[in-house]
Amino acid sequence: MNDTELIVVGYDGSHEADRAVHWAARLADRRNCPLELVHCSLWPVITHNMDPVPGIAESGLRHAAESIVSDGVARAREVSTNLEVTTSLVYGWPAENLRKLASHASLLVVGTRGMGGFLGLLVGSVSLELAATAACPVAVIGPVERPGGPVVVGIDGEGWEATLRYAASYASQSNASLRVVHVRRKHDGHDPAGGPGAREMLDSAVRSVRNAFPGLDVADVLLTGTSVAGTLLSATSDAEVVIVGSAGHGLVRGSIGSTAHAVLHHAGCPVIVVRHAEPS
């Protein structure tokens, strides 16, 4: 058992959460590391009466929450009966609880529609908030899976080293190829094809990956477009997972950045956001 890694997955019983648990369980099984399944119940925000209804067996809001946890464990066991699964049933706002519980995790996994449950105003918001504020990388699992595809990582002009390092490690552990993509922005119809620095940055990125992971199949792609996110997405149509960096400081201070935000919404396949450390 790999005790240096822990994968935390949020589960609320939805179809989106089912996909997140399956994906997280497969990754934990492949890495031989434990999986912690977390369910955040919002009912105490509305009522403190969690007890069973008198005379009705297996009733009550607390039992309903415990049943969701049991269902989540069963979903994980569908992937592997040997998987080490622990559970946490917590009460209150999902983003706050998941952020705390994943503070020492190697990865936090959520579905595309967040953990908002029945409260429609929270749909999608929890995933975005966690991608912007969690201490560890956050995987948001979309409806499309492409097993065997490459790991695609987008790098920009600064802070890309940590994102690239994470992507290379992920690809190596997954026995997948790595595709390193950089997009140069085209301004007002001007194509900066001869612009300095981009080619050198990609060459440096590929060299560093090959030095650290000698057996990894790595390729680079240099693209030009008016939209960084849209152009990056054009290189991800066959991707197993897309990994992007973010220098976001939280929802109030700029969220996760426009590129990461757009990729999360439009990639379809799983997206992992690796948040850069804030400058001191």
WOLIN-V76488 format. One record per run of one state. SS is the DSSP state (H for helix, E for strand, - for the rest). FROM is the first residue (numbers start at 0). TO is the last residue. Records with the same first field share a line. If there is no record, write none. Layout:
SS: FROM-TO / FROM-TO
This chain:
-: 0-0 / 10-13 / 31-31 / 41-41 / 46-59 / 79-83 / 91-92 / 101-105 / 111-118 / 122-123 / 133-136 / 141-149 / 154-158 / 174-176 / 185-185 / 187-188 / 190-196 / 212-216 / 225-226 / 233-239 / 246-248 / 250-253 / 255-256 / 266-268 / 275-279
E: 1-9 / 32-40 / 84-90 / 106-110 / 137-140 / 150-153 / 177-184 / 186-186 / 189-189 / 217-224 / 240-245 / 249-249 / 254-254 / 269-274
H: 14-30 / 42-45 / 60-78 / 93-100 / 119-121 / 124-132 / 159-173 / 197-211 / 227-232 / 257-265
